[in-house]
């Protein structure tokens, strides 16, 4: 990605965030990554220190299991999948 395109995306994201009051999700969670995270959470759910998606996301990022660009909202979807399975 060229620098100008990256800068445009970054500025657009910040501008949209200011307009809506919400951070625009730019990262795309691939199906393979979503499946990997879902399996990891299913197998290790008892090891999390909290049920809060933000805390779980932070733990996963710190362990290197989850990329830092995965959002809390995306992790909430994964947690719902795990809960419903």
N, C-alpha and C positions, 0 to 999 in steps of 0.2 A: 504494500500500500504506500503510495507516495505521501510525502510529508504534508502537502496541501490538502489532500483528501482526509488524512487523519485529523488535521487541524480543523477542517470543516465539520467533521463528525463530532469532535470534542466540543466545539463551540455550539453546534446545534443541540447537542445533549444538554449542555449547561443552560442554554436559552430555553429549551423546552421544560427543563426542570424548574426554572424560575417562573415560567408561565403557568404551569400546572401545579406546582408545589410538590411534585413527585419526581423522583429520579427515573429517567427513562432507561429501560433495560436495553442494553446494547449487546450483551453477550448471548450467544445462542447455545443452549444446552443440547448437545448431540444425543441421539437416542442411545448410543453405546455408553456414553458417560452417565446418562441418567440411569441406565440399567446397572452399571457398576456401582454407582452411589446407592441405589436402592438396595442392592444385595449387601453392600457393606453395612448400611444402617440396619437392615433386618438382622444380620448376624451379630452386630455389636451394640444394639440399642440399649442393653442393660448397662453398658459401660459409660454412657454419657452422663456427665455430672448434672445435666439440666434437661428439661423438656422444651426449653425455649429454642426456637429455630436459629436465632442469632448466635446463641452460645454453641449449639451443635455445629453450625457452619464454621465458627471460629476454631472449634476443636478439630474438625475435619481438615481445614486449611492448615493449621499448625502441624498436623500429623503428615501432611503431604498427600492426603487422600483426595482432596478436593481443590480444584484451581481457585484462586482468589477472586476470579471474575464471575464465579457462580453467585447469584444473588440470594438473599434470604428468602425472597418470594419463590424462587425456583426450588430452594430446599424445602419450603413449606409444601410444595406440590409432591415432592418425593416423600416427605413424612406422611402425607395423606395417603399415598399409595401403600406405604408400609403398614399404616394403621388399618387400611381396608383389605389387606391381603391376609 
